[in-house]
Amino acid sequence: MVKMIALYKHPEDLDAFTQHYFGRHLELNGKTPGLIRTEVSKFFDLRGGTPEHYLMCEMYFENLDTLKASFKTPESQAAGADLQSFAGGLVSFSFAEVVAG
Amino acid sequence: MVKMIALYKHPEDLDAFTQHYFGRHLELNGKTPGLIRTEVSKFFDLRGGTPEHYLMCEMYFENLDTLKASFKTPESQAAGADLQSFAGGLVSFSFAEVVAG
């Protein structure tokens, strides 16, 4: 299993971001072919401070081939275009293979 | 559900790190009371470069109370001491609540 990890900085307009992300983007993202599971997590600081990032979204695929193949689909491209429309400057991506657990 | 996320920089001695981490640390860590699930992922770069981090370990707990309570247990403290013995300068922690997926 591999995953694409989207890491979001804190948005300036939290309400607008949250509304678009949870009300629209996640549904679009969920249509990505080959996507097995999505896990969205909101960071918090144990001491009540501000964590470095706001949100993390992990998207699981069977393997690297299915992940790469998904990029070429209209559904993935639509989700990507939507993302850029409201969070282009906030998000960064990394990729990882699940090796235990 | 909440998770503690341990993020590891690339170790200088990869073999020694890997041997200790997968051969010893994960087993110790798995004994932490209240720990529901652990997922370990190894980062890769889509273009074959070197990713920013080497490894991520996500440890899931039912809620913040069970996570905090686990810190006080001998098992968690043993895992923490073991971690400091071979990866103290490599690891950083963050915390997140799973909000979707």
N, CA and C atoms of all chains as a GROMACS GRO file, in nm:
protein
  606
    1MET      N    1   0.085  -0.119   0.000
    1MET     CA    2   0.000   0.000   0.000
    1MET      C    3   0.089   0.125   0.000
    2VAL      N    4   0.050   0.224  -0.079
    2VAL     CA    5   0.121   0.352  -0.079
    2VAL      C    6   0.021   0.463  -0.048
    3LYS      N    7   0.075   0.577  -0.005
    3LYS     CA    8  -0.017   0.688   0.018
    3LYS      C    9   0.041   0.820  -0.029
    4MET      N   10  -0.048   0.905  -0.074
    4MET     CA   11  -0.013   1.043  -0.105
    4MET      C   12  -0.058   1.124   0.016
    5ILE      N   13   0.032   1.206   0.067
    5ILE     CA   14   0.003   1.284   0.187
    5ILE      C   15  -0.003   1.432   0.151
    6ALA      N   16  -0.118   1.491   0.173
    6ALA     CA   17  -0.133   1.635   0.149
    6ALA      C   18  -0.130   1.704   0.285
    7LEU      N   19  -0.038   1.798   0.297
    7LEU     CA   20  -0.018   1.870   0.423
    7LEU      C   21  -0.058   2.016   0.400
    8TYR      N   22  -0.149   2.066   0.483
    8TYR     CA   23  -0.201   2.202   0.465
    8TYR      C   24  -0.152   2.294   0.575
    9LYS      N   25  -0.102   2.411   0.534
    9LYS     CA   26  -0.073   2.518   0.629
    9LYS      C   27  -0.205   2.577   0.678
   10HIS      N   28  -0.197   2.656   0.784
   10HIS     CA   29  -0.317   2.721   0.836
   10HIS      C   30  -0.372   2.821   0.734
   11PRO      N   31  -0.499   2.806   0.699
   11PRO     CA   32  -0.558   2.904   0.604
   11PRO      C   33  -0.586   3.037   0.672
   12GLU      N   34  -0.580   3.145   0.594
   12GLU     CA   35  -0.613   3.277   0.650
   12GLU      C   36  -0.760   3.282   0.687
   13ASP      N   37  -0.844   3.238   0.594
   13ASP     CA   38  -0.990   3.237   0.621
   13ASP      C   39  -1.031   3.093   0.652
   14LEU      N   40  -1.029   3.061   0.780
   14LEU     CA   41  -1.051   2.923   0.822
   14LEU      C   42  -1.192   2.874   0.786
   15ASP      N   43  -1.292   2.961   0.804
   15ASP     CA   44  -1.430   2.920   0.775
   15ASP      C   45  -1.447   2.887   0.627
   16ALA      N   46  -1.397   2.973   0.542
   16ALA     CA   47  -1.412   2.952   0.398
   16ALA      C   48  -1.338   2.824   0.356
   17PHE      N   49  -1.220   2.806   0.411
   17PHE     CA   50  -1.142   2.686   0.379
   17PHE      C   51  -1.218   2.561   0.423
   18THR      N   52  -1.262   2.561   0.548
   18THR     CA   53  -1.328   2.443   0.604
   18THR      C   54  -1.454   2.408   0.526
   19GLN      N   55  -1.528   2.512   0.491
   19GLN     CA   56  -1.652   2.491   0.416
   19GLN      C   57  -1.623   2.428   0.280
   20HIS      N   58  -1.523   2.480   0.211
   20HIS     CA   59  -1.492   2.426   0.078
   20HIS      C   60  -1.429   2.287   0.089
   21TYR      N   61  -1.338   2.273   0.183
   21TYR     CA   62  -1.266   2.145   0.195
   21TYR      C   63  -1.361   2.031   0.229
   22PHE      N   64  -1.437   2.050   0.337
   22PHE     CA   65  -1.524   1.941   0.383
   22PHE      C   66  -1.656   1.935   0.307
   23GLY      N   67  -1.699   2.049   0.253
   23GLY     CA   68  -1.828   2.053   0.184
   23GLY      C   69  -1.819   2.019   0.037
   24ARG      N   70  -1.700   2.032  -0.020
   24ARG     CA   71  -1.690   2.015  -0.165
   24ARG      C   72  -1.568   1.929  -0.205
   25HIS      N   73  -1.450   1.968  -0.155
   25HIS     CA   74  -1.328   1.905  -0.206
   25HIS      C   75  -1.319   1.756  -0.172
   26LEU      N   76  -1.354   1.721  -0.051
   26LEU     CA   77  -1.341   1.580  -0.011
   26LEU      C   78  -1.428   1.488  -0.097
   27GLU      N   79  -1.545   1.538  -0.136
   27GLU     CA   80  -1.634   1.457  -0.219
   27GLU      C   81  -1.572   1.438  -0.357
   28LEU      N   82  -1.520   1.546  -0.414
   28LEU     CA   83  -1.453   1.538  -0.545
   28LEU      C   84  -1.335   1.443  -0.536
   29ASN      N   85  -1.255   1.459  -0.431
   29ASN     CA   86  -1.136   1.378  -0.412
   29ASN      C   87  -1.171   1.230  -0.400
   30GLY      N   88  -1.284   1.203  -0.336
   30GLY     CA   89  -1.326   1.066  -0.313
   30GLY      C   90  -1.360   0.991  -0.440
   31LYS      N   91  -1.380   1.065  -0.549
   31LYS     CA   92  -1.413   1.001  -0.676
   31LYS      C   93  -1.291   0.951  -0.753
   32THR      N   94  -1.171   0.982  -0.700
   32THR     CA   95  -1.048   0.943  -0.769
   32THR      C   96  -1.041   0.792  -0.790
   33PRO      N   97  -1.028   0.746  -0.913
   33PRO     CA   98  -1.020   0.602  -0.938
   33PRO      C   99  -0.896   0.542  -0.872
   34GLY      N  100  -0.913   0.427  -0.811
   34GLY     CA  101  -0.800   0.358  -0.748
   34GLY      C  102  -0.779   0.397  -0.603
   35LEU      N  103  -0.846   0.502  -0.560
   35LEU     CA  104  -0.834   0.546  -0.420
   35LEU      C  105  -0.905   0.447  -0.328
   36ILE      N  106  -0.830   0.390  -0.234
   36ILE     CA  107  -0.886   0.289  -0.145
   36ILE      C  108  -0.948   0.353  -0.021
   37ARG      N  109  -0.879   0.451   0.033
   37ARG     CA  110  -0.922   0.508   0.159
   37ARG      C  111  -0.863   0.648   0.173
   38THR      N  112  -0.934   0.734   0.240
   38THR     CA  113  -0.884   0.869   0.269
   38THR      C  114  -0.896   0.894   0.418
   39GLU      N  115  -0.790   0.946   0.478
   39GLU     CA  116  -0.798   0.981   0.620
   39GLU      C  117  -0.757   1.127   0.636
   40VAL      N  118  -0.845   1.205   0.694
   40VAL     CA  119  -0.817   1.347   0.715
   40VAL      C  120  -0.798   1.372   0.864
   41SER      N  121  -0.690   1.438   0.899
   41SER     CA  122  -0.659   1.464   1.040
   41SER      C  123  -0.630   1.612   1.060
   42LYS      N  124  -0.677   1.661   1.173
   42LYS     CA  125  -0.655   1.801   1.210
   42LYS      C  126  -0.552   1.804   1.322
   43PHE      N  127  -0.444   1.879   1.301
   43PHE     CA  128  -0.338   1.884   1.402
   43PHE      C  129  -0.381   1.961   1.526
   44PHE      N  130  -0.328   1.920   1.638
   44PHE     CA  131  -0.345   2.000   1.759
   44PHE      C  132  -0.214   2.000   1.836
   45ASP      N  133  -0.200   2.096   1.925
   45ASP     CA  134  -0.080   2.104   2.007
   45ASP      C  135  -0.116   2.058   2.148
   46LEU      N  136  -0.034   1.972   2.202
   46LEU     CA  137  -0.064   1.915   2.335
   46LEU      C  138  -0.072   2.022   2.443
   47ARG      N  139   0.001   2.132   2.421
   47ARG     CA  140   0.004   2.238   2.524
   47ARG      C  141  -0.086   2.356   2.488
   48GLY      N  142  -0.171   2.337   2.387
   48GLY     CA  143  -0.266   2.441   2.352
   48GLY      C  144  -0.212   2.547   2.258
   49GLY      N  145  -0.089   2.530   2.210
   49GLY     CA  146  -0.032   2.625   2.115
   49GLY      C  147  -0.083   2.598   1.974
   50THR      N  148  -0.021   2.666   1.878
   50THR     CA  149  -0.060   2.647   1.738
   50THR      C  150   0.033   2.546   1.671
   51PRO      N  151  -0.021   2.437   1.621
   51PRO     CA  152   0.065   2.339   1.555
   51PRO      C  153   0.120   2.395   1.423
   52GLU      N  154   0.226   2.333   1.372
   52GLU     CA  155   0.291   2.384   1.251
   52GLU      C  156   0.196   2.380   1.130
   53HIS      N  157   0.120   2.275   1.118
   53HIS     CA  158   0.026   2.262   1.006
   53HIS      C  159  -0.118   2.254   1.057
   54TYR      N  160  -0.209   2.278   0.965
   54TYR     CA  161  -0.351   2.273   1.002
   54TYR      C  162  -0.410   2.134   0.981
   55LEU      N  163  -0.387   2.078   0.861
   55LEU     CA  164  -0.458   1.957   0.822
   55LEU      C  165  -0.364   1.862   0.747
   56MET      N  166  -0.393   1.734   0.761
   56MET     CA  167  -0.322   1.634   0.679
   56MET      C  168  -0.427   1.543   0.617
   57CYS      N  169  -0.410   1.516   0.487
   57CYS     CA  170  -0.499   1.420   0.421
   57CYS      C  171  -0.414   1.309   0.362
   58GLU      N  172  -0.443   1.186   0.402
   58GLU     CA  173  -0.369   1.070   0.350
   58GLU      C  174  -0.460   0.991   0.257
   59MET      N  175  -0.412   0.972   0.135
   59MET     CA  176  -0.489   0.900   0.033
   59MET      C  177  -0.418   0.770  -0.002
   60TYR      N  178  -0.486   0.661   0.022
   60TYR     CA  179  -0.423   0.528   0.008
   60TYR      C  180  -0.456   0.464  -0.126
   61PHE      N  181  -0.351   0.407  -0.187
   61PHE     CA  182  -0.365   0.333  -0.312
   61PHE      C  183  -0.296   0.196  -0.296
   62GLU      N  184  -0.338   0.103  -0.380
   62GLU     CA  185  -0.283  -0.033  -0.371
   62GLU      C  186  -0.131  -0.033  -0.389
   63ASN      N  187  -0.084   0.039  -0.490
   63ASN     CA  188   0.060   0.044  -0.516
   63ASN      C  189   0.092   0.170  -0.597
   64LEU      N  190   0.220   0.186  -0.628
   64LEU     CA  191   0.264   0.308  -0.697
   64LEU      C  192   0.202   0.319  -0.836
   65ASP      N  193   0.184   0.206  -0.904
   65ASP     CA  194   0.124   0.209  -1.037
   65ASP      C  195  -0.019   0.262  -1.034
   66THR      N  196  -0.098   0.214  -0.939
   66THR     CA  197  -0.237   0.262  -0.934
   66THR      C  198  -0.242   0.408  -0.891
   67LEU      N  199  -0.148   0.449  -0.805
   67LEU     CA  200  -0.142   0.590  -0.766
   67LEU      C  201  -0.110   0.677  -0.888
   68LYS      N  202  -0.005   0.637  -0.962
   68LYS     CA  203   0.034   0.716  -1.079
   68LYS      C  204  -0.076   0.717  -1.185
   69ALA      N  205  -0.139   0.601  -1.203
   69ALA     CA  206  -0.247   0.593  -1.303
   69ALA      C  207  -0.362   0.686  -1.266
   70SER      N  208  -0.386   0.701  -1.135
   70SER     CA  209  -0.499   0.786  -1.093
   70SER      C  210  -0.479   0.931  -1.134
   71PHE      N  211  -0.351   0.975  -1.136
   71PHE     CA  212  -0.321   1.114  -1.172
   71PHE      C  213  -0.374   1.151  -1.312
   72LYS      N  214  -0.383   1.050  -1.398
   72LYS     CA  215  -0.419   1.077  -1.537
   72LYS      C  216  -0.570   1.077  -1.560
   73THR      N  217  -0.645   1.049  -1.457
   73THR     CA  218  -0.790   1.039  -1.475
   73THR      C  219  -0.855   1.177  -1.463
   74PRO      N  220  -0.967   1.196  -1.533
   74PRO     CA  221  -1.040   1.324  -1.524
   74PRO      C  222  -1.084   1.354  -1.380
   75GLU      N  223  -1.118   1.249  -1.305
   75GLU     CA  224  -1.165   1.271  -1.167
   75GLU      C  225  -1.054   1.331  -1.081
   76SER      N  226  -0.933   1.276  -1.095
   76SER     CA  227  -0.820   1.326  -1.017
   76SER      C  228  -0.784   1.467  -1.061
   77GLN      N  229  -0.791   1.492  -1.191
   77GLN     CA  230  -0.757   1.624  -1.241
   77GLN      C  231  -0.860   1.729  -1.197
   78ALA      N  232  -0.984   1.686  -1.188
   78ALA     CA  233  -1.088   1.778  -1.139
   78ALA      C  234  -1.065   1.811  -0.991
   79ALA      N  235  -1.029   1.709  -0.914
   79ALA     CA  236  -1.001   1.733  -0.772
   79ALA      C  237  -0.879   1.823  -0.756
   80GLY      N  238  -0.779   1.801  -0.840
   80GLY     CA  239  -0.657   1.884  -0.835
   80GLY      C  240  -0.686   2.028  -0.871
   81ALA      N  241  -0.769   2.048  -0.972
   81ALA     CA  242  -0.804   2.184  -1.014
   81ALA      C  243  -0.883   2.254  -0.903
   82ASP      N  244  -0.974   2.178  -0.843
   82ASP     CA  245  -1.051   2.234  -0.731
   82ASP      C  246  -0.958   2.275  -0.617
   83LEU      N  247  -0.864   2.188  -0.588
   83LEU     CA  248  -0.768   2.216  -0.479
   83LEU      C  249  -0.694   2.346  -0.504
   84GLN      N  250  -0.643   2.360  -0.627
   84GLN     CA  251  -0.567   2.480  -0.660
   84GLN      C  252  -0.653   2.606  -0.646
   85SER      N  253  -0.783   2.590  -0.666
   85SER     CA  254  -0.872   2.707  -0.665
   85SER      C  255  -0.888   2.767  -0.526
   86PHE      N  256  -0.863   2.688  -0.421
   86PHE     CA  257  -0.886   2.744  -0.287
   86PHE      C  258  -0.772   2.718  -0.190
   87ALA      N  259  -0.675   2.633  -0.230
   87ALA     CA  260  -0.569   2.598  -0.134
   87ALA      C  261  -0.432   2.580  -0.200
   88GLY      N  262  -0.417   2.639  -0.319
   88GLY     CA  263  -0.293   2.620  -0.394
   88GLY      C  264  -0.168   2.659  -0.317
   89GLY      N  265  -0.176   2.768  -0.243
   89GLY     CA  266  -0.058   2.814  -0.171
   89GLY      C  267  -0.042   2.752  -0.034
   90LEU      N  268  -0.135   2.666   0.005
   90LEU     CA  269  -0.133   2.609   0.140
   90LEU      C  270  -0.085   2.466   0.145
   91VAL      N  271  -0.096   2.396   0.033
   91VAL     CA  272  -0.077   2.251   0.035
   91VAL      C  273   0.058   2.208  -0.021
   92SER      N  274   0.115   2.107   0.041
   92SER     CA  275   0.234   2.042  -0.014
   92SER      C  276   0.213   1.891  -0.007
   93PHE      N  277   0.275   1.819  -0.099
   93PHE     CA  278   0.252   1.675  -0.110
   93PHE      C  279   0.378   1.594  -0.081
   94SER      N  280   0.359   1.481  -0.019
   94SER     CA  281   0.466   1.383  -0.010
   94SER      C  282   0.406   1.245  -0.031
   95PHE      N  283   0.494   1.147  -0.047
   95PHE     CA  284   0.450   1.012  -0.083
   95PHE      C  285   0.523   0.911   0.004
   96ALA      N  286   0.451   0.806   0.045
   96ALA     CA  287   0.513   0.709   0.134
   96ALA      C  288   0.453   0.570   0.110
   97GLU      N  289   0.536   0.470   0.137
   97GLU     CA  290   0.490   0.332   0.128
   97GLU      C  291   0.465   0.282   0.270
   98VAL      N  292   0.350   0.220   0.292
   98VAL     CA  293   0.320   0.165   0.424
   98VAL      C  294   0.402   0.036   0.440
   99VAL      N  295   0.489   0.033   0.540
   99VAL     CA  296   0.580  -0.081   0.556
   99VAL      C  297   0.550  -0.164   0.680
  100ALA      N  298   0.468  -0.113   0.770
  100ALA     CA  299   0.430  -0.191   0.887
  100ALA      C  300   0.301  -0.136   0.944
  101GLY      N  301   0.220  -0.228   0.996
  101GLY     CA  302   0.096  -0.184   1.062
  101GLY      C  303  -0.023  -0.197   0.973
  102MET      N  304  -1.095   0.945   1.729
  102MET     CA  305  -0.962   0.885   1.726
  102MET      C  306  -0.857   0.996   1.712
  103VAL      N  307  -0.749   0.982   1.787
  103VAL     CA  308  -0.638   1.077   1.774
  103VAL      C  309  -0.511   0.998   1.743
  104LYS      N  310  -0.413   1.067   1.690
  104LYS     CA  311  -0.287   0.997   1.663
  104LYS      C  312  -0.168   1.083   1.699
  105MET      N  313  -0.064   1.015   1.743
  105MET     CA  314   0.066   1.076   1.763
  105MET      C  315   0.148   1.039   1.640
  106ILE      N  316   0.210   1.141   1.580
  106ILE     CA  317   0.284   1.119   1.455
  106ILE      C  318   0.432   1.144   1.483
  107ALA      N  319   0.512   1.041   1.464
  107ALA     CA  320   0.657   1.056   1.479
  107ALA      C  321   0.717   1.064   1.339
  108LEU      N  322   0.793   1.170   1.315
  108LEU     CA  323   0.852   1.195   1.185
  108LEU      C  324   1.004   1.185   1.200
  109TYR      N  325   1.066   1.100   1.120
  109TYR     CA  326   1.210   1.075   1.132
  109TYR      C  327   1.286   1.134   1.014
  110LYS      N  328   1.393   1.207   1.046
  110LYS     CA  329   1.486   1.250   0.942
  110LYS      C  330   1.567   1.129   0.895
  111HIS      N  331   1.638   1.145   0.786
  111HIS     CA  332   1.721   1.035   0.736
  111HIS      C  333   1.836   1.007   0.833
  112PRO      N  334   1.848   0.881   0.878
  112PRO     CA  335   1.959   0.849   0.969
  112PRO      C  336   2.092   0.841   0.894
  113GLU      N  337   2.200   0.873   0.965
  113GLU     CA  338   2.332   0.861   0.902
  113GLU      C  339   2.365   0.716   0.872
  114ASP      N  340   2.343   0.630   0.972
  114ASP     CA  341   2.368   0.487   0.954
  114ASP      C  342   2.234   0.417   0.935
  115LEU      N  343   2.196   0.405   0.809
  115LEU     CA  344   2.062   0.354   0.777
  115LEU      C  345   2.043   0.210   0.822
  116ASP      N  346   2.147   0.127   0.804
  116ASP     CA  347   2.135  -0.014   0.843
  116ASP      C  348   2.113  -0.029   0.994
  117ALA      N  349   2.193   0.044   1.072
  117ALA     CA  350   2.181   0.034   1.217
  117ALA      C  351   2.044   0.084   1.262
  118PHE      N  352   2.001   0.194   1.202
  118PHE     CA  353   1.870   0.249   1.238
  118PHE      C  354   1.759   0.149   1.206
  119THR      N  355   1.761   0.098   1.085
  119THR     CA  356   1.655   0.007   1.039
  119THR      C  357   1.649  -0.117   1.127
  120GLN      N  358   1.767  -0.169   1.159
  120GLN     CA  359   1.774  -0.290   1.241
  120GLN      C  360   1.712  -0.264   1.379
  121HIS      N  361   1.749  -0.152   1.439
  121HIS     CA  362   1.697  -0.123   1.572
  121HIS      C  363   1.548  -0.088   1.566
  122TYR      N  364   1.512  -0.009   1.469
  122TYR     CA  365   1.373   0.037   1.462
  122TYR      C  366   1.277  -0.080   1.440
  123PHE      N  367   1.305  -0.157   1.335
  123PHE     CA  368   1.212  -0.265   1.300
  123PHE      C  369   1.236  -0.391   1.384
  124GLY      N  370   1.359  -0.408   1.432
  124GLY     CA  371   1.391  -0.528   1.507
  124GLY      C  372   1.364  -0.517   1.657
  125ARG      N  373   1.356  -0.394   1.706
  125ARG     CA  374   1.343  -0.377   1.850
  125ARG      C  375   1.240  -0.271   1.890
  126HIS      N  376   1.253  -0.153   1.831
  126HIS     CA  377   1.170  -0.042   1.879
  126HIS      C  378   1.021  -0.064   1.856
  127LEU      N  379   0.986  -0.112   1.738
  127LEU     CA  380   0.844  -0.129   1.707
  127LEU      C  381   0.776  -0.225   1.803
  128GLU      N  382   0.848  -0.328   1.844
  128GLU     CA  383   0.791  -0.426   1.937
  128GLU      C  384   0.767  -0.359   2.074
  129LEU      N  385   0.867  -0.284   2.120
  129LEU     CA  386   0.852  -0.211   2.247
  129LEU      C  387   0.735  -0.114   2.239
  130ASN      N  388   0.731  -0.041   2.130
  130ASN     CA  389   0.627   0.059   2.108
  130ASN      C  390   0.489  -0.005   2.108
  131GLY      N  391   0.481  -0.122   2.050
  131GLY     CA  392   0.353  -0.192   2.038
  131GLY      C  393   0.293  -0.231   2.172
  132LYS      N  394   0.375  -0.230   2.276
  132LYS     CA  395   0.325  -0.267   2.409
  132LYS      C  396   0.257  -0.151   2.483
  133THR      N  397   0.261  -0.030   2.422
  133THR     CA  398   0.203   0.088   2.486
  133THR      C  399   0.055   0.067   2.516
  134PRO      N  400   0.013   0.078   2.641
  134PRO     CA  401  -0.128   0.061   2.675
  134PRO      C  402  -0.215   0.166   2.606
  135GLY      N  403  -0.328   0.123   2.553
  135GLY     CA  404  -0.420   0.217   2.488
  135GLY      C  405  -0.393   0.235   2.340
  136LEU      N  406  -0.279   0.186   2.294
  136LEU     CA  407  -0.245   0.199   2.152
  136LEU      C  408  -0.334   0.105   2.071
  137ILE      N  409  -0.409   0.162   1.977
  137ILE     CA  410  -0.502   0.083   1.897
  137ILE      C  411  -0.434   0.026   1.773
  138ARG      N  412  -0.354   0.110   1.709
  138ARG     CA  413  -0.296   0.069   1.581
  138ARG      C  414  -0.172   0.154   1.555
  139THR      N  415  -0.076   0.095   1.488
  139THR     CA  416   0.044   0.168   1.449
  139THR      C  417   0.062   0.152   1.298
  140GLU      N  418   0.091   0.262   1.231
  140GLU     CA  419   0.119   0.251   1.087
  140GLU      C  420   0.253   0.318   1.060
  141VAL      N  421   0.344   0.242   1.002
  141VAL     CA  422   0.477   0.294   0.970
  141VAL      C  423   0.489   0.308   0.819
  142SER      N  424   0.532   0.424   0.774
  142SER     CA  425   0.545   0.450   0.630
  142SER      C  426   0.683   0.505   0.599
  143LYS      N  427   0.735   0.460   0.484
  143LYS     CA  428   0.865   0.507   0.439
  143LYS      C  429   0.842   0.603   0.322
  144PHE      N  430   0.897   0.722   0.332
  144PHE     CA  431   0.876   0.821   0.226
  144PHE      C  432   0.953   0.785   0.100
  145PHE      N  433   0.898   0.823  -0.014
  145PHE     CA  434   0.973   0.813  -0.139
  145PHE      C  435   0.942   0.937  -0.221
  146ASP      N  436   1.031   0.964  -0.317
  146ASP     CA  437   1.011   1.078  -0.405
  146ASP      C  438   0.964   1.026  -0.540
  147LEU      N  439   0.860   1.086  -0.593
  147LEU     CA  440   0.804   1.036  -0.719
  147LEU      C  441   0.904   1.043  -0.833
  148ARG      N  442   1.000   1.134  -0.824
  148ARG     CA  443   1.098   1.150  -0.934
  148ARG      C  444   1.233   1.087  -0.899
  149GLY      N  445   1.234   1.008  -0.793
  149GLY     CA  446   1.357   0.935  -0.760
  149GLY      C  447   1.456   1.015  -0.676
  150GLY      N  448   1.419   1.135  -0.634
  150GLY     CA  449   1.506   1.215  -0.549
  150GLY      C  450   1.498   1.169  -0.404
  151THR      N  451   1.556   1.247  -0.316
  151THR     CA  452   1.553   1.214  -0.173
  151THR      C  453   1.440   1.291  -0.106
  152PRO      N  454   1.345   1.221  -0.046
  152PRO     CA  455   1.236   1.292   0.023
  152PRO      C  456   1.288   1.364   0.147
  153GLU      N  457   1.210   1.460   0.196
  153GLU     CA  458   1.253   1.541   0.310
  153GLU      C  459   1.275   1.455   0.435
  154HIS      N  460   1.186   1.360   0.458
  154HIS     CA  461   1.198   1.274   0.575
  154HIS      C  462   1.215   1.129   0.533
  155TYR      N  463   1.261   1.049   0.629
  155TYR     CA  464   1.281   0.907   0.600
  155TYR      C  465   1.157   0.824   0.633
  156LEU      N  466   1.104   0.844   0.754
  156LEU     CA  467   1.002   0.753   0.804
  156LEU      C  468   0.894   0.832   0.880
  157MET      N  469   0.773   0.779   0.877
  157MET     CA  470   0.666   0.834   0.961
  157MET      C  471   0.599   0.719   1.034
  158CYS      N  472   0.576   0.739   1.164
  158CYS     CA  473   0.503   0.640   1.240
  158CYS      C  474   0.380   0.706   1.302
  159GLU      N  475   0.264   0.651   1.272
  159GLU     CA  476   0.139   0.705   1.326
  159GLU      C  477   0.083   0.608   1.430
  160MET      N  478   0.062   0.656   1.549
  160MET     CA  479   0.012   0.574   1.660
  160MET      C  480  -0.127   0.621   1.699
  161TYR      N  481  -0.225   0.534   1.686
  161TYR     CA  482  -0.366   0.570   1.706
  161TYR      C  483  -0.415   0.534   1.845
  162PHE      N  484  -0.488   0.630   1.904
  162PHE     CA  485  -0.551   0.611   2.034
  162PHE      C  486  -0.698   0.652   2.024
  163GLU      N  487  -0.777   0.599   2.115
  163GLU     CA  488  -0.921   0.626   2.112
  163GLU      C  489  -0.951   0.776   2.124
  164ASN      N  490  -0.883   0.842   2.214
  164ASN     CA  491  -0.904   0.986   2.233
  164ASN      C  492  -0.783   1.047   2.305
  165LEU      N  493  -0.790   1.178   2.328
  165LEU     CA  494  -0.676   1.247   2.386
  165LEU      C  495  -0.645   1.198   2.527
  166ASP      N  496  -0.750   1.163   2.602
  166ASP     CA  497  -0.728   1.113   2.738
  166ASP      C  498  -0.649   0.983   2.739
  167THR      N  499  -0.685   0.890   2.652
  167THR     CA  500  -0.612   0.762   2.651
  167THR      C  501  -0.469   0.783   2.600
  168LEU      N  502  -0.453   0.877   2.506
  168LEU     CA  503  -0.318   0.907   2.458
  168LEU      C  504  -0.233   0.963   2.572
  169LYS      N  505  -0.287   1.062   2.641
  169LYS     CA  506  -0.212   1.124   2.752
  169LYS      C  507  -0.185   1.022   2.863
  170ALA      N  508  -0.283   0.938   2.892
  170ALA     CA  509  -0.266   0.838   2.998
  170ALA      C  510  -0.155   0.741   2.962
  171SER      N  511  -0.143   0.712   2.832
  171SER     CA  512  -0.040   0.615   2.790
  171SER      C  513   0.100   0.666   2.821
  172PHE      N  514   0.119   0.799   2.813
  172PHE     CA  515   0.252   0.856   2.839
  172PHE      C  516   0.306   0.820   2.977
  173LYS      N  517   0.213   0.800   3.070
  173LYS     CA  518   0.254   0.778   3.209
  173LYS      C  519   0.284   0.631   3.239
  174THR      N  520   0.265   0.545   3.144
  174THR     CA  521   0.285   0.402   3.170
  174THR      C  522   0.432   0.364   3.155
  175PRO      N  523   0.476   0.262   3.228
  175PRO     CA  524   0.614   0.214   3.214
  175PRO      C  525   0.644   0.168   3.072
  176GLU      N  526   0.546   0.110   3.006
  176GLU     CA  527   0.569   0.060   2.869
  176GLU      C  528   0.601   0.176   2.773
  177SER      N  529   0.524   0.283   2.784
  177SER     CA  530   0.546   0.399   2.698
  177SER      C  531   0.680   0.464   2.731
  178GLN      N  532   0.712   0.470   2.859
  178GLN     CA  533   0.839   0.531   2.898
  178GLN      C  534   0.959   0.447   2.854
  179ALA      N  535   0.942   0.315   2.854
  179ALA     CA  536   1.049   0.228   2.804
  179ALA      C  537   1.069   0.248   2.655
  180ALA      N  538   0.958   0.260   2.582
  180ALA     CA  539   0.968   0.282   2.437
  180ALA      C  540   1.032   0.417   2.409
  181GLY      N  541   0.996   0.517   2.489
  181GLY     CA  542   1.054   0.650   2.473
  181GLY      C  543   1.203   0.653   2.501
  182ALA      N  544   1.244   0.583   2.606
  182ALA     CA  545   1.387   0.576   2.639
  182ALA      C  546   1.464   0.504   2.529
  183ASP      N  547   1.404   0.397   2.478
  183ASP     CA  548   1.468   0.324   2.368
  183ASP      C  549   1.484   0.416   2.247
  184LEU      N  550   1.380   0.491   2.218
  184LEU     CA  551   1.382   0.582   2.103
  184LEU      C  552   1.496   0.683   2.116
  185GLN      N  553   1.507   0.742   2.234
  185GLN     CA  554   1.612   0.842   2.255
  185GLN      C  555   1.751   0.781   2.240
  186SER      N  556   1.762   0.651   2.268
  186SER     CA  557   1.894   0.586   2.262
  186SER      C  558   1.948   0.572   2.120
  187PHE      N  559   1.860   0.575   2.021
  187PHE     CA  560   1.912   0.554   1.883
  187PHE      C  561   1.858   0.655   1.783
  188ALA      N  562   1.759   0.736   1.823
  188ALA     CA  563   1.700   0.826   1.724
  188ALA      C  564   1.661   0.961   1.784
  189GLY      N  565   1.721   0.996   1.899
  189GLY     CA  566   1.682   1.118   1.968
  189GLY      C  567   1.692   1.243   1.882
  190GLY      N  568   1.796   1.252   1.801
  190GLY     CA  569   1.815   1.371   1.719
  190GLY      C  570   1.742   1.367   1.587
  191LEU      N  571   1.675   1.257   1.560
  191LEU     CA  572   1.613   1.240   1.428
  191LEU      C  573   1.462   1.259   1.428
  192VAL      N  574   1.404   1.243   1.546
  192VAL     CA  575   1.257   1.234   1.550
  192VAL      C  576   1.192   1.362   1.602
  193SER      N  577   1.077   1.394   1.544
  193SER     CA  578   0.994   1.502   1.598
  193SER      C  579   0.849   1.453   1.601
  194PHE      N  580   0.772   1.506   1.694
  194PHE     CA  581   0.635   1.457   1.714
  194PHE      C  582   0.531   1.563   1.684
  195SER      N  583   0.421   1.518   1.630
  195SER     CA  584   0.304   1.604   1.622
  195SER      C  585   0.180   1.521   1.655
  196PHE      N  586   0.069   1.590   1.673
  196PHE     CA  587  -0.054   1.524   1.720
  196PHE      C  588  -0.171   1.571   1.635
  197ALA      N  589  -0.261   1.477   1.605
  197ALA     CA  590  -0.374   1.512   1.520
  197ALA      C  591  -0.496   1.430   1.555
  198GLU      N  592  -0.612   1.489   1.530
  198GLU     CA  593  -0.739   1.420   1.549
  198GLU      C  594  -0.791   1.377   1.412
  199VAL      N  595  -0.829   1.251   1.401
  199VAL     CA  596  -0.885   1.203   1.275
  199VAL      C  597  -1.028   1.257   1.263
  200VAL      N  598  -1.053   1.337   1.158
  200VAL     CA  599  -1.183   1.402   1.146
  200VAL      C  600  -1.266   1.350   1.030
  201ALA      N  601  -1.204   1.273   0.941
  201ALA     CA  602  -1.280   1.214   0.830
  201ALA      C  603  -1.202   1.094   0.777
  202GLY      N  604  -1.280   0.995   0.733
  202GLY     CA  605  -1.218   0.878   0.669
  202GLY      C  606  -1.202   0.762   0.766
   0.00000   0.00000   0.00000
